[in-house]
Amino acid sequence: MNYIDGQTAMVGDEVLIDGRHKGIVVACIDSGQYTAQYPQSEWAYLVEGTLIDTDFGGLIHYKNSANESIALVKRGVNL
């Protein structure tokens, strides 16, 4: 998945969703990046997109075609 500026999402990134909600990327399904808490064996069935732990709804799966505006705030360290 790419952010609105074209950069590729990476595990650990801090993001801003629709200009008001915060989140942390915990899995990038497209690139095969997962955290220990959200392992590939449990989430790869989603096939595409990212898993973001949000401040408004907990864990949310965003498909590559999501209508939400997701912007990179800060590159994170791998979780």
PDB file of N, CA, C and O in Angstrom:
ATOM      1  N   MET A   1       0.841  -1.177   0.000  1.00  0.00           N
ATOM      2  CA  MET A   1       0.000   0.000   0.000  1.00  0.00           C
ATOM      3  C   MET A   1       0.885   1.238   0.000  1.00  0.00           C
ATOM      4  O   MET A   1       1.955   1.246   0.608  1.00  0.00           O
ATOM      5  N   ASN A   2       0.441   2.268  -0.674  1.00  0.00           N
ATOM      6  CA  ASN A   2       1.157   3.539  -0.698  1.00  0.00           C
ATOM      7  C   ASN A   2       0.332   4.611  -0.001  1.00  0.00           C
ATOM      8  O   ASN A   2      -0.899   4.598  -0.033  1.00  0.00           O
ATOM      9  N   TYR A   3       1.042   5.534   0.626  1.00  0.00           N
ATOM     10  CA  TYR A   3       0.389   6.686   1.247  1.00  0.00           C
ATOM     11  C   TYR A   3      -0.015   7.688   0.167  1.00  0.00           C
ATOM     12  O   TYR A   3       0.317   7.514  -1.005  1.00  0.00           O
ATOM     13  N   ILE A   4      -0.728   8.732   0.569  1.00  0.00           N
ATOM     14  CA  ILE A   4      -1.213   9.703  -0.412  1.00  0.00           C
ATOM     15  C   ILE A   4      -0.081  10.418  -1.158  1.00  0.00           C
ATOM     16  O   ILE A   4      -0.291  10.928  -2.258  1.00  0.00           O
ATOM     17  N   ASP A   5       1.127  10.455  -0.560  1.00  0.00           N
ATOM     18  CA  ASP A   5       2.259  11.093  -1.241  1.00  0.00           C
ATOM     19  C   ASP A   5       3.065  10.113  -2.088  1.00  0.00           C
ATOM     20  O   ASP A   5       4.086  10.486  -2.665  1.00  0.00           O
ATOM     21  N   GLY A   6       2.612   8.858  -2.165  1.00  0.00           N
ATOM     22  CA  GLY A   6       3.269   7.864  -2.996  1.00  0.00           C
ATOM     23  C   GLY A   6       4.284   6.987  -2.283  1.00  0.00           C
ATOM     24  O   GLY A   6       4.725   5.982  -2.841  1.00  0.00           O
ATOM     25  N   GLN A   7       4.665   7.346  -1.056  1.00  0.00           N
ATOM     26  CA  GLN A   7       5.615   6.526  -0.309  1.00  0.00           C
ATOM     27  C   GLN A   7       4.975   5.195   0.083  1.00  0.00           C
ATOM     28  O   GLN A   7       3.768   5.116   0.313  1.00  0.00           O
ATOM     29  N   THR A   8       5.792   4.166   0.154  1.00  0.00           N
ATOM     30  CA  THR A   8       5.322   2.831   0.505  1.00  0.00           C
ATOM     31  C   THR A   8       5.174   2.690   2.013  1.00  0.00           C
ATOM     32  O   THR A   8       6.045   3.113   2.773  1.00  0.00           O
ATOM     33  N   ALA A   9       4.070   2.096   2.440  1.00  0.00           N
ATOM     34  CA  ALA A   9       3.830   1.845   3.862  1.00  0.00           C
ATOM     35  C   ALA A   9       4.807   0.805   4.379  1.00  0.00           C
ATOM     36  O   ALA A   9       5.149  -0.147   3.678  1.00  0.00           O
ATOM     37  N   MET A  10       5.258   0.999   5.633  1.00  0.00           N
ATOM     38  CA  MET A  10       6.167   0.061   6.282  1.00  0.00           C
ATOM     39  C   MET A  10       5.706  -0.164   7.718  1.00  0.00           C
ATOM     40  O   MET A  10       5.128   0.721   8.347  1.00  0.00           O
ATOM     41  N   VAL A  11       5.973  -1.363   8.221  1.00  0.00           N
ATOM     42  CA  VAL A  11       5.620  -1.685   9.602  1.00  0.00           C
ATOM     43  C   VAL A  11       6.298  -0.692  10.544  1.00  0.00           C
ATOM     44  O   VAL A  11       7.477  -0.378  10.386  1.00  0.00           O
ATOM     45  N   GLY A  12       5.541  -0.206  11.520  1.00  0.00           N
ATOM     46  CA  GLY A  12       6.054   0.740  12.502  1.00  0.00           C
ATOM     47  C   GLY A  12       5.778   2.189  12.172  1.00  0.00           C
ATOM     48  O   GLY A  12       5.979   3.059  13.020  1.00  0.00           O
ATOM     49  N   ASP A  13       5.319   2.475  10.951  1.00  0.00           N
ATOM     50  CA  ASP A  13       5.034   3.857  10.560  1.00  0.00           C
ATOM     51  C   ASP A  13       3.898   4.441  11.390  1.00  0.00           C
ATOM     52  O   ASP A  13       2.905   3.772  11.677  1.00  0.00           O
ATOM     53  N   GLU A  14       4.068   5.699  11.766  1.00  0.00           N
ATOM     54  CA  GLU A  14       2.993   6.456  12.409  1.00  0.00           C
ATOM     55  C   GLU A  14       2.241   7.168  11.291  1.00  0.00           C
ATOM     56  O   GLU A  14       2.853   7.824  10.447  1.00  0.00           O
ATOM     57  N   VAL A  15       0.913   7.040  11.283  1.00  0.00           N
ATOM     58  CA  VAL A  15       0.121   7.593  10.186  1.00  0.00           C
ATOM     59  C   VAL A  15      -1.019   8.471  10.699  1.00  0.00           C
ATOM     60  O   VAL A  15      -1.409   8.412  11.865  1.00  0.00           O
ATOM     61  N   LEU A  16      -1.535   9.287   9.781  1.00  0.00           N
ATOM     62  CA  LEU A  16      -2.704  10.120  10.037  1.00  0.00           C
ATOM     63  C   LEU A  16      -3.767   9.717   9.021  1.00  0.00           C
ATOM     64  O   LEU A  16      -3.535   9.743   7.813  1.00  0.00           O
ATOM     65  N   ILE A  17      -4.936   9.344   9.536  1.00  0.00           N
ATOM     66  CA  ILE A  17      -6.021   8.838   8.696  1.00  0.00           C
ATOM     67  C   ILE A  17      -7.100   9.909   8.584  1.00  0.00           C
ATOM     68  O   ILE A  17      -7.624  10.386   9.591  1.00  0.00           O
ATOM     69  N   ASP A  18      -7.421  10.277   7.358  1.00  0.00           N
ATOM     70  CA  ASP A  18      -8.429  11.307   7.079  1.00  0.00           C
ATOM     71  C   ASP A  18      -8.158  12.615   7.817  1.00  0.00           C
ATOM     72  O   ASP A  18      -9.089  13.340   8.167  1.00  0.00           O
ATOM     73  N   GLY A  19      -6.888  12.912   8.051  1.00  0.00           N
ATOM     74  CA  GLY A  19      -6.501  14.184   8.641  1.00  0.00           C
ATOM     75  C   GLY A  19      -6.805  14.359  10.110  1.00  0.00           C
ATOM     76  O   GLY A  19      -6.587  15.439  10.657  1.00  0.00           O
ATOM     77  N   ARG A  20      -7.313  13.306  10.775  1.00  0.00           N
ATOM     78  CA  ARG A  20      -7.671  13.501  12.184  1.00  0.00           C
ATOM     79  C   ARG A  20      -7.413  12.322  13.106  1.00  0.00           C
ATOM     80  O   ARG A  20      -7.353  12.508  14.321  1.00  0.00           O
ATOM     81  N   HIS A  21      -7.260  11.128  12.581  1.00  0.00           N
ATOM     82  CA  HIS A  21      -7.067   9.945  13.420  1.00  0.00           C
ATOM     83  C   HIS A  21      -5.636   9.436  13.286  1.00  0.00           C
ATOM     84  O   HIS A  21      -5.060   9.441  12.198  1.00  0.00           O
ATOM     85  N   LYS A  22      -5.075   8.998  14.411  1.00  0.00           N
ATOM     86  CA  LYS A  22      -3.709   8.482  14.417  1.00  0.00           C
ATOM     87  C   LYS A  22      -3.710   6.964  14.403  1.00  0.00           C
ATOM     88  O   LYS A  22      -4.676   6.320  14.811  1.00  0.00           O
ATOM     89  N   GLY A  23      -2.609   6.411  13.925  1.00  0.00           N
ATOM     90  CA  GLY A  23      -2.461   4.965  13.922  1.00  0.00           C
ATOM     91  C   GLY A  23      -1.022   4.556  13.697  1.00  0.00           C
ATOM     92  O   GLY A  23      -0.178   5.360  13.302  1.00  0.00           O
ATOM     93  N   ILE A  24      -0.760   3.271  13.961  1.00  0.00           N
ATOM     94  CA  ILE A  24       0.549   2.673  13.730  1.00  0.00           C
ATOM     95  C   ILE A  24       0.360   1.472  12.811  1.00  0.00           C
ATOM     96  O   ILE A  24      -0.498   0.624  13.058  1.00  0.00           O
ATOM     97  N   VAL A  25       1.155   1.401  11.758  1.00  0.00           N
ATOM     98  CA  VAL A  25       1.096   0.263  10.839  1.00  0.00           C
ATOM     99  C   VAL A  25       1.713  -0.945  11.540  1.00  0.00           C
ATOM    100  O   VAL A  25       2.868  -0.903  11.963  1.00  0.00           O
ATOM    101  N   VAL A  26       0.927  -2.027  11.660  1.00  0.00           N
ATOM    102  CA  VAL A  26       1.413  -3.230  12.339  1.00  0.00           C
ATOM    103  C   VAL A  26       1.606  -4.401  11.383  1.00  0.00           C
ATOM    104  O   VAL A  26       2.170  -5.424  11.771  1.00  0.00           O
ATOM    105  N   ALA A  27       1.148  -4.269  10.143  1.00  0.00           N
ATOM    106  CA  ALA A  27       1.394  -5.290   9.123  1.00  0.00           C
ATOM    107  C   ALA A  27       1.214  -4.684   7.740  1.00  0.00           C
ATOM    108  O   ALA A  27       0.276  -3.925   7.495  1.00  0.00           O
ATOM    109  N   CYS A  28       2.127  -5.031   6.841  1.00  0.00           N
ATOM    110  CA  CYS A  28       2.027  -4.660   5.426  1.00  0.00           C
ATOM    111  C   CYS A  28       1.894  -5.965   4.659  1.00  0.00           C
ATOM    112  O   CYS A  28       2.885  -6.639   4.380  1.00  0.00           O
ATOM    113  N   ILE A  29       0.689  -6.302   4.331  1.00  0.00           N
ATOM    114  CA  ILE A  29       0.403  -7.598   3.730  1.00  0.00           C
ATOM    115  C   ILE A  29       1.042  -7.719   2.349  1.00  0.00           C
ATOM    116  O   ILE A  29       1.565  -8.779   2.003  1.00  0.00           O
ATOM    117  N   ASP A  30       1.007  -6.651   1.561  1.00  0.00           N
ATOM    118  CA  ASP A  30       1.574  -6.670   0.205  1.00  0.00           C
ATOM    119  C   ASP A  30       3.059  -7.037   0.198  1.00  0.00           C
ATOM    120  O   ASP A  30       3.510  -7.809  -0.648  1.00  0.00           O
ATOM    121  N   SER A  31       3.804  -6.485   1.134  1.00  0.00           N
ATOM    122  CA  SER A  31       5.257  -6.705   1.160  1.00  0.00           C
ATOM    123  C   SER A  31       5.669  -7.835   2.098  1.00  0.00           C
ATOM    124  O   SER A  31       6.852  -8.163   2.189  1.00  0.00           O
ATOM    125  N   GLY A  32       4.707  -8.429   2.793  1.00  0.00           N
ATOM    126  CA  GLY A  32       5.014  -9.543   3.685  1.00  0.00           C
ATOM    127  C   GLY A  32       5.663  -9.132   4.993  1.00  0.00           C
ATOM    128  O   GLY A  32       6.352  -9.937   5.621  1.00  0.00           O
ATOM    129  N   GLN A  33       5.451  -7.879   5.418  1.00  0.00           N
ATOM    130  CA  GLN A  33       5.996  -7.403   6.692  1.00  0.00           C
ATOM    131  C   GLN A  33       4.931  -7.548   7.773  1.00  0.00           C
ATOM    132  O   GLN A  33       3.824  -7.026   7.649  1.00  0.00           O
ATOM    133  N   TYR A  34       5.285  -8.262   8.829  1.00  0.00           N
ATOM    134  CA  TYR A  34       4.357  -8.486   9.939  1.00  0.00           C
ATOM    135  C   TYR A  34       5.106  -8.311  11.248  1.00  0.00           C
ATOM    136  O   TYR A  34       6.331  -8.422  11.290  1.00  0.00           O
ATOM    137  N   THR A  35       4.372  -8.040  12.314  1.00  0.00           N
ATOM    138  CA  THR A  35       4.965  -7.977  13.643  1.00  0.00           C
ATOM    139  C   THR A  35       4.696  -9.292  14.361  1.00  0.00           C
ATOM    140  O   THR A  35       3.879 -10.099  13.917  1.00  0.00           O
ATOM    141  N   ALA A  36       5.384  -9.496  15.465  1.00  0.00           N
ATOM    142  CA  ALA A  36       5.170 -10.707  16.263  1.00  0.00           C
ATOM    143  C   ALA A  36       3.738 -10.765  16.785  1.00  0.00           C
ATOM    144  O   ALA A  36       3.157 -11.844  16.899  1.00  0.00           O
ATOM    145  N   GLN A  37       3.175  -9.609  17.100  1.00  0.00           N
ATOM    146  CA  GLN A  37       1.809  -9.552  17.629  1.00  0.00           C
ATOM    147  C   GLN A  37       0.757  -9.835  16.550  1.00  0.00           C
ATOM    148  O   GLN A  37      -0.332 -10.322  16.854  1.00  0.00           O
ATOM    149  N   TYR A  38       1.084  -9.531  15.302  1.00  0.00           N
ATOM    150  CA  TYR A  38       0.167  -9.744  14.177  1.00  0.00           C
ATOM    151  C   TYR A  38       0.901 -10.564  13.107  1.00  0.00           C
ATOM    152  O   TYR A  38       1.314 -10.015  12.086  1.00  0.00           O
ATOM    153  N   PRO A  39       1.064 -11.875  13.334  1.00  0.00           N
ATOM    154  CA  PRO A  39       1.894 -12.710  12.456  1.00  0.00           C
ATOM    155  C   PRO A  39       1.252 -13.023  11.105  1.00  0.00           C
ATOM    156  O   PRO A  39       0.030 -12.999  10.951  1.00  0.00           O
ATOM    157  N   GLN A  40       2.099 -13.311  10.153  1.00  0.00           N
ATOM    158  CA  GLN A  40       1.657 -13.645   8.802  1.00  0.00           C
ATOM    159  C   GLN A  40       0.698 -14.829   8.804  1.00  0.00           C
ATOM    160  O   GLN A  40      -0.259 -14.853   8.029  1.00  0.00           O
ATOM    161  N   SER A  41       0.944 -15.802   9.660  1.00  0.00           N
ATOM    162  CA  SER A  41       0.106 -17.005   9.695  1.00  0.00           C
ATOM    163  C   SER A  41      -1.355 -16.699  10.021  1.00  0.00           C
ATOM    164  O   SER A  41      -2.244 -17.478   9.678  1.00  0.00           O
ATOM    165  N   GLU A  42      -1.603 -15.571  10.680  1.00  0.00           N
ATOM    166  CA  GLU A  42      -2.974 -15.209  11.048  1.00  0.00           C
ATOM    167  C   GLU A  42      -3.607 -14.167  10.136  1.00  0.00           C
ATOM    168  O   GLU A  42      -4.829 -14.015  10.128  1.00  0.00           O
ATOM    169  N   TRP A  43      -2.787 -13.443   9.363  1.00  0.00           N
ATOM    170  CA  TRP A  43      -3.328 -12.306   8.618  1.00  0.00           C
ATOM    171  C   TRP A  43      -3.110 -12.340   7.110  1.00  0.00           C
ATOM    172  O   TRP A  43      -3.705 -11.526   6.403  1.00  0.00           O
ATOM    173  N   ALA A  44      -2.298 -13.228   6.593  1.00  0.00           N
ATOM    174  CA  ALA A  44      -2.004 -13.263   5.154  1.00  0.00           C
ATOM    175  C   ALA A  44      -3.238 -13.556   4.306  1.00  0.00           C
ATOM    176  O   ALA A  44      -3.260 -13.232   3.118  1.00  0.00           O
ATOM    177  N   TYR A  45      -4.262 -14.163   4.898  1.00  0.00           N
ATOM    178  CA  TYR A  45      -5.488 -14.469   4.140  1.00  0.00           C
ATOM    179  C   TYR A  45      -6.155 -13.203   3.605  1.00  0.00           C
ATOM    180  O   TYR A  45      -6.971 -13.282   2.687  1.00  0.00           O
ATOM    181  N   LEU A  46      -5.825 -12.046   4.159  1.00  0.00           N
ATOM    182  CA  LEU A  46      -6.416 -10.787   3.693  1.00  0.00           C
ATOM    183  C   LEU A  46      -5.879 -10.380   2.314  1.00  0.00           C
ATOM    184  O   LEU A  46      -6.492  -9.553   1.639  1.00  0.00           O
ATOM    185  N   VAL A  47      -4.772 -10.934   1.898  1.00  0.00           N
ATOM    186  CA  VAL A  47      -4.181 -10.825   0.564  1.00  0.00           C
ATOM    187  C   VAL A  47      -3.520  -9.477   0.263  1.00  0.00           C
ATOM    188  O   VAL A  47      -2.432  -9.463  -0.312  1.00  0.00           O
ATOM    189  N   GLU A  48      -4.119  -8.364   0.621  1.00  0.00           N
ATOM    190  CA  GLU A  48      -3.558  -7.059   0.255  1.00  0.00           C
ATOM    191  C   GLU A  48      -3.807  -6.030   1.347  1.00  0.00           C
ATOM    192  O   GLU A  48      -4.625  -6.230   2.244  1.00  0.00           O
ATOM    193  N   GLY A  49      -3.070  -4.911   1.244  1.00  0.00           N
ATOM    194  CA  GLY A  49      -3.305  -3.782   2.131  1.00  0.00           C
ATOM    195  C   GLY A  49      -2.435  -3.781   3.371  1.00  0.00           C
ATOM    196  O   GLY A  49      -1.371  -4.400   3.415  1.00  0.00           O
ATOM    197  N   THR A  50      -2.921  -3.061   4.390  1.00  0.00           N
ATOM    198  CA  THR A  50      -2.194  -2.931   5.651  1.00  0.00           C
ATOM    199  C   THR A  50      -3.141  -3.120   6.822  1.00  0.00           C
ATOM    200  O   THR A  50      -4.355  -2.954   6.701  1.00  0.00           O
ATOM    201  N   LEU A  51      -2.554  -3.471   7.961  1.00  0.00           N
ATOM    202  CA  LEU A  51      -3.272  -3.479   9.234  1.00  0.00           C
ATOM    203  C   LEU A  51      -2.744  -2.300  10.023  1.00  0.00           C
ATOM    204  O   LEU A  51      -1.536  -2.153  10.208  1.00  0.00           O
ATOM    205  N   ILE A  52      -3.663  -1.457  10.490  1.00  0.00           N
ATOM    206  CA  ILE A  52      -3.278  -0.275  11.251  1.00  0.00           C
ATOM    207  C   ILE A  52      -3.993  -0.312  12.593  1.00  0.00           C
ATOM    208  O   ILE A  52      -5.212  -0.466  12.658  1.00  0.00           O
ATOM    209  N   ASP A  53      -3.206  -0.165  13.673  1.00  0.00           N
ATOM    210  CA  ASP A  53      -3.763  -0.070  15.018  1.00  0.00           C
ATOM    211  C   ASP A  53      -4.120   1.399  15.227  1.00  0.00           C
ATOM    212  O   ASP A  53      -3.238   2.238  15.407  1.00  0.00           O
ATOM    213  N   THR A  54      -5.418   1.705  15.202  1.00  0.00           N
ATOM    214  CA  THR A  54      -5.888   3.093  15.216  1.00  0.00           C
ATOM    215  C   THR A  54      -6.289   3.562  16.609  1.00  0.00           C
ATOM    216  O   THR A  54      -6.534   2.758  17.509  1.00  0.00           O
ATOM    217  N   ASP A  55      -6.351   4.882  16.767  1.00  0.00           N
ATOM    218  CA  ASP A  55      -6.773   5.466  18.042  1.00  0.00           C
ATOM    219  C   ASP A  55      -8.290   5.597  18.148  1.00  0.00           C
ATOM    220  O   ASP A  55      -8.799   6.036  19.180  1.00  0.00           O
ATOM    221  N   PHE A  56      -9.014   5.226  17.103  1.00  0.00           N
ATOM    222  CA  PHE A  56     -10.473   5.380  17.134  1.00  0.00           C
ATOM    223  C   PHE A  56     -11.227   4.066  17.025  1.00  0.00           C
ATOM    224  O   PHE A  56     -12.407   4.007  17.372  1.00  0.00           O
ATOM    225  N   GLY A  57     -10.576   3.013  16.554  1.00  0.00           N
ATOM    226  CA  GLY A  57     -11.313   1.762  16.357  1.00  0.00           C
ATOM    227  C   GLY A  57     -10.473   0.517  16.529  1.00  0.00           C
ATOM    228  O   GLY A  57     -10.887  -0.570  16.124  1.00  0.00           O
ATOM    229  N   GLY A  58      -9.295   0.655  17.124  1.00  0.00           N
ATOM    230  CA  GLY A  58      -8.431  -0.506  17.276  1.00  0.00           C
ATOM    231  C   GLY A  58      -7.838  -0.927  15.951  1.00  0.00           C
ATOM    232  O   GLY A  58      -7.490  -0.085  15.123  1.00  0.00           O
ATOM    233  N   LEU A  59      -7.723  -2.224  15.747  1.00  0.00           N
ATOM    234  CA  LEU A  59      -7.093  -2.763  14.548  1.00  0.00           C
ATOM    235  C   LEU A  59      -8.049  -2.698  13.361  1.00  0.00           C
ATOM    236  O   LEU A  59      -9.175  -3.189  13.431  1.00  0.00           O
ATOM    237  N   ILE A  60      -7.582  -2.081  12.259  1.00  0.00           N
ATOM    238  CA  ILE A  60      -8.400  -1.959  11.052  1.00  0.00           C
ATOM    239  C   ILE A  60      -7.572  -2.384   9.845  1.00  0.00           C
ATOM    240  O   ILE A  60      -6.401  -2.026   9.717  1.00  0.00           O
ATOM    241  N   HIS A  61      -8.202  -3.153   8.965  1.00  0.00           N
ATOM    242  CA  HIS A  61      -7.576  -3.568   7.706  1.00  0.00           C
ATOM    243  C   HIS A  61      -7.954  -2.560   6.628  1.00  0.00           C
ATOM    244  O   HIS A  61      -9.134  -2.348   6.352  1.00  0.00           O
ATOM    245  N   TYR A  62      -6.949  -1.945   6.026  1.00  0.00           N
ATOM    246  CA  TYR A  62      -7.171  -1.021   4.918  1.00  0.00           C
ATOM    247  C   TYR A  62      -6.701  -1.690   3.637  1.00  0.00           C
ATOM    248  O   TYR A  62      -5.527  -2.034   3.505  1.00  0.00           O
ATOM    249  N   LYS A  63      -7.614  -1.876   2.697  1.00  0.00           N
ATOM    250  CA  LYS A  63      -7.251  -2.425   1.391  1.00  0.00           C
ATOM    251  C   LYS A  63      -6.524  -1.359   0.586  1.00  0.00           C
ATOM    252  O   LYS A  63      -6.595  -0.172   0.905  1.00  0.00           O
ATOM    253  N   ASN A  64      -5.835  -1.782  -0.445  1.00  0.00           N
ATOM    254  CA  ASN A  64      -5.118  -0.840  -1.306  1.00  0.00           C
ATOM    255  C   ASN A  64      -6.054   0.160  -1.962  1.00  0.00           C
ATOM    256  O   ASN A  64      -5.644   1.275  -2.284  1.00  0.00           O
ATOM    257  N   SER A  65      -7.293  -0.222  -2.161  1.00  0.00           N
ATOM    258  CA  SER A  65      -8.268   0.655  -2.815  1.00  0.00           C
ATOM    259  C   SER A  65      -9.098   1.465  -1.821  1.00  0.00           C
ATOM    260  O   SER A  65     -10.130   2.025  -2.191  1.00  0.00           O
ATOM    261  N   ALA A  66      -8.663   1.530  -0.575  1.00  0.00           N
ATOM    262  CA  ALA A  66      -9.425   2.237   0.462  1.00  0.00           C
ATOM    263  C   ALA A  66      -9.629   3.703   0.083  1.00  0.00           C
ATOM    264  O   ALA A  66      -8.749   4.334  -0.503  1.00  0.00           O
ATOM    265  N   ASN A  67     -10.790   4.226   0.423  1.00  0.00           N
ATOM    266  CA  ASN A  67     -11.107   5.622   0.132  1.00  0.00           C
ATOM    267  C   ASN A  67     -10.516   6.579   1.157  1.00  0.00           C
ATOM    268  O   ASN A  67     -10.477   7.788   0.925  1.00  0.00           O
ATOM    269  N   GLU A  68     -10.060   6.058   2.275  1.00  0.00           N
ATOM    270  CA  GLU A  68      -9.493   6.909   3.310  1.00  0.00           C
ATOM    271  C   GLU A  68      -8.167   7.513   2.852  1.00  0.00           C
ATOM    272  O   GLU A  68      -7.413   6.904   2.093  1.00  0.00           O
ATOM    273  N   SER A  69      -7.911   8.711   3.330  1.00  0.00           N
ATOM    274  CA  SER A  69      -6.652   9.390   3.064  1.00  0.00           C
ATOM    275  C   SER A  69      -5.688   9.016   4.188  1.00  0.00           C
ATOM    276  O   SER A  69      -5.893   9.404   5.338  1.00  0.00           O
ATOM    277  N   ILE A  70      -4.645   8.267   3.860  1.00  0.00           N
ATOM    278  CA  ILE A  70      -3.683   7.833   4.873  1.00  0.00           C
ATOM    279  C   ILE A  70      -2.338   8.480   4.553  1.00  0.00           C
ATOM    280  O   ILE A  70      -1.765   8.260   3.486  1.00  0.00           O
ATOM    281  N   ALA A  71      -1.845   9.288   5.503  1.00  0.00           N
ATOM    282  CA  ALA A  71      -0.601  10.027   5.305  1.00  0.00           C
ATOM    283  C   ALA A  71       0.452   9.573   6.311  1.00  0.00           C
ATOM    284  O   ALA A  71       0.143   9.293   7.469  1.00  0.00           O
ATOM    285  N   LEU A  72       1.682   9.506   5.857  1.00  0.00           N
ATOM    286  CA  LEU A  72       2.806   9.183   6.729  1.00  0.00           C
ATOM    287  C   LEU A  72       3.120  10.391   7.601  1.00  0.00           C
ATOM    288  O   LEU A  72       3.314  11.496   7.094  1.00  0.00           O
ATOM    289  N   VAL A  73       3.170  10.177   8.913  1.00  0.00           N
ATOM    290  CA  VAL A  73       3.571  11.224   9.850  1.00  0.00           C
ATOM    291  C   VAL A  73       5.046  11.059  10.176  1.00  0.00           C
ATOM    292  O   VAL A  73       5.814  12.021  10.161  1.00  0.00           O
ATOM    293  N   LYS A  74       5.432   9.809  10.475  1.00  0.00           N
ATOM    294  CA  LYS A  74       6.813   9.539  10.862  1.00  0.00           C
ATOM    295  C   LYS A  74       7.133   8.078  10.582  1.00  0.00           C
ATOM    296  O   LYS A  74       6.353   7.181  10.900  1.00  0.00           O
ATOM    297  N   ARG A  75       8.301   7.859   9.980  1.00  0.00           N
ATOM    298  CA  ARG A  75       8.756   6.488   9.778  1.00  0.00           C
ATOM    299  C   ARG A  75       9.045   5.888  11.146  1.00  0.00           C
ATOM    300  O   ARG A  75       9.684   6.504  11.999  1.00  0.00           O
ATOM    301  N   GLY A  76       8.563   4.686  11.325  1.00  0.00           N
ATOM    302  CA  GLY A  76       8.776   4.010  12.597  1.00  0.00           C
ATOM    303  C   GLY A  76       9.900   3.012  12.524  1.00  0.00           C
ATOM    304  O   GLY A  76      10.494   2.769  11.473  1.00  0.00           O
ATOM    305  N   VAL A  77      10.169   2.445  13.677  1.00  0.00           N
ATOM    306  CA  VAL A  77      11.120   1.343  13.731  1.00  0.00           C
ATOM    307  C   VAL A  77      10.312   0.066  13.643  1.00  0.00           C
ATOM    308  O   VAL A  77       9.155   0.038  14.062  1.00  0.00           O
ATOM    309  N   ASN A  78      10.894  -0.982  13.111  1.00  0.00           N
ATOM    310  CA  ASN A  78      10.172  -2.248  13.030  1.00  0.00           C
ATOM    311  C   ASN A  78       9.766  -2.699  14.418  1.00  0.00           C
ATOM    312  O   ASN A  78      10.574  -2.698  15.347  1.00  0.00           O
ATOM    313  N   LEU A  79       8.510  -3.083  14.548  1.00  0.00           N
ATOM    314  CA  LEU A  79       7.964  -3.502  15.843  1.00  0.00           C
ATOM    315  C   LEU A  79       8.253  -4.953  16.114  1.00  0.00           C
ATOM    316  O   LEU A  79       7.867  -5.474  17.160  1.00  0.00           O
TER     317      LEU A  79
END
